[in-house]
Amino acid sequence: MIELMIKALGGLAIFVYGMKMMADGLNIVAGERMRMILKLFSINRYVGVVSGAIVTAVMNSSSASTVMVIGFINAGLLTLVQSLGIIFGANIGSTITGQIIAFKIDSIIMPAIIIGLVLFFIPKRSWNGWGQTILGFGFLFLGMGMMGSEMKSLVELPAISNMFKIFHCAPLANGFIPPLQILGAICVGMIVTCILQSSAASLGIILSIAMNAPELMNLETAVALVLGSNIGTTITAQLAALTANRVAKQAALAHTLFNVIGIIIMLGIFCIIWNGESIFFSIVRKFSPADNIQRQIANAHTFFNVFTTLALLPFVKPLASLCQKIIPIKESKIKYRRLEPILLDTPSVALQQATTVLRKMLGKAWRAVNCAFKLYDHDDEQNTSLSEHLDELEQQIDERQADISSYLAQLMEKPISHDQAAHIPMLLHCVNDAERIGDHASVIRRIIAALDEGNKRLSDNAEKEYWHLMELLTKQAQQSLTLLANGEVAVRKQVLSIKDEVVSLVAKYEQEHIMRLREKLCSPEIGILFIELLSEIRKVSRHLANIAERADAFYTQGEKKSVVSA
């Protein structure tokens, strides 16, 4: 018995490995495009269902789709209602695995493994991805065959067969299925899937037993186990949402409630008897080959998920409201994790998020610098209040720099395109420029403090020059923030044009101020401080220009607008 179990588990291991290899290969070939579909095609519940179904079918994993949705929500890229359509669609897409497994294609297993292995060793990324996909496909059916041959002997053992009889859902003479047995089978399917964390692996086991021991695994029992696996697979999303915000937790809860409600509806349908048989199973048998139990189970899985999705789709908003009541948002403002680790598997979105955080970081840096400059003469009550928190603001800027740098370092470890790899050092340079702008706030504050000692004042001409430059610098900062948001070439040109004007005016004002010093129209001590202020204005302007030049490259190297946009 132990030997048989080891061989059966070995077959299961090869099956799961093949399934993972298929998913990894498809991820290389089309994974990022599929994840972008999740984000871009979620404008309403109906489009969300279609995109969720397509992405899950291609990626061969509803867990991967729902976890990615949790990541999008936690990063503030999707709302709860938008996510529900995708999650509903993921349930439909997950049925493709069962449909694939139900095929009897033993003759192409070895050719698939050979072809996949050859392609796998080709260095080109796309060929390598297809190689993994085909090789995984071969391993999946190889493991299925191994598991089936051992399962046939295993289920003949009295201990195993007696265990299966506990939750065997054989219909009674009147067509009804015993409720305790069907609930027991649902619980078994749920527990096994929670342990394996893969509904596809559970489905593979169910199909293997049904094919090799139909006396122990009839259609009704198999369907009950599959229903349970639909609940068990939601554990992955629940685990992913543990550290996420409460909106993401609501989405994970909605995923579970959707499957639970769908099963409750289905149990009600099981009770509808037509010609001495449950109407659901009657329909499944009518649209499936009579001698193919695997196809019947796969079709039942598809029918169930399609039906529950269509039945519950009109109730997306009530379901969202229910989840919001069960898990209320206690904070006045939802905390989003812009640099969400889950999004690292979608480099284009991860770069977009890093740029969003950079823009917020630059906004903080400019607030700090602007506040410091305004401490001279324009220091109103609001500015004074902000100046008391400049040290805290600068610390936040430094933390943002560390967070973005760490996030981009993790992204570099992922399989990314050449263009995406080229964007990362540019982003890092921009982050460093933004951090240096924040550092200049401390220097400017020190210079203004030196002016305040003894009530020192700039000359009238110096003050006019100072505020004229500040007007230009403010416009440049605002345009830089706009550039990071939309990447318009015209905005970039304006930022660089203002920088040229600022540099030119600073040089001019420095010369004029030196002339005033020679003519003794200004004291040397104040004159030095004014020249230092001019130097700080020039440095800040150059940092803003550096950001503009590099940010422009985000939008012009191959993936304009889709690589980084806010």
Summary of the structure (lengths in Angstrom):
residues: 566
radius of gyration: 31.8
end to end distance: 59.4
largest distance: 114.0
contacts: 2051
relative contact order: 0.08
helix: 79%
strand: 1%
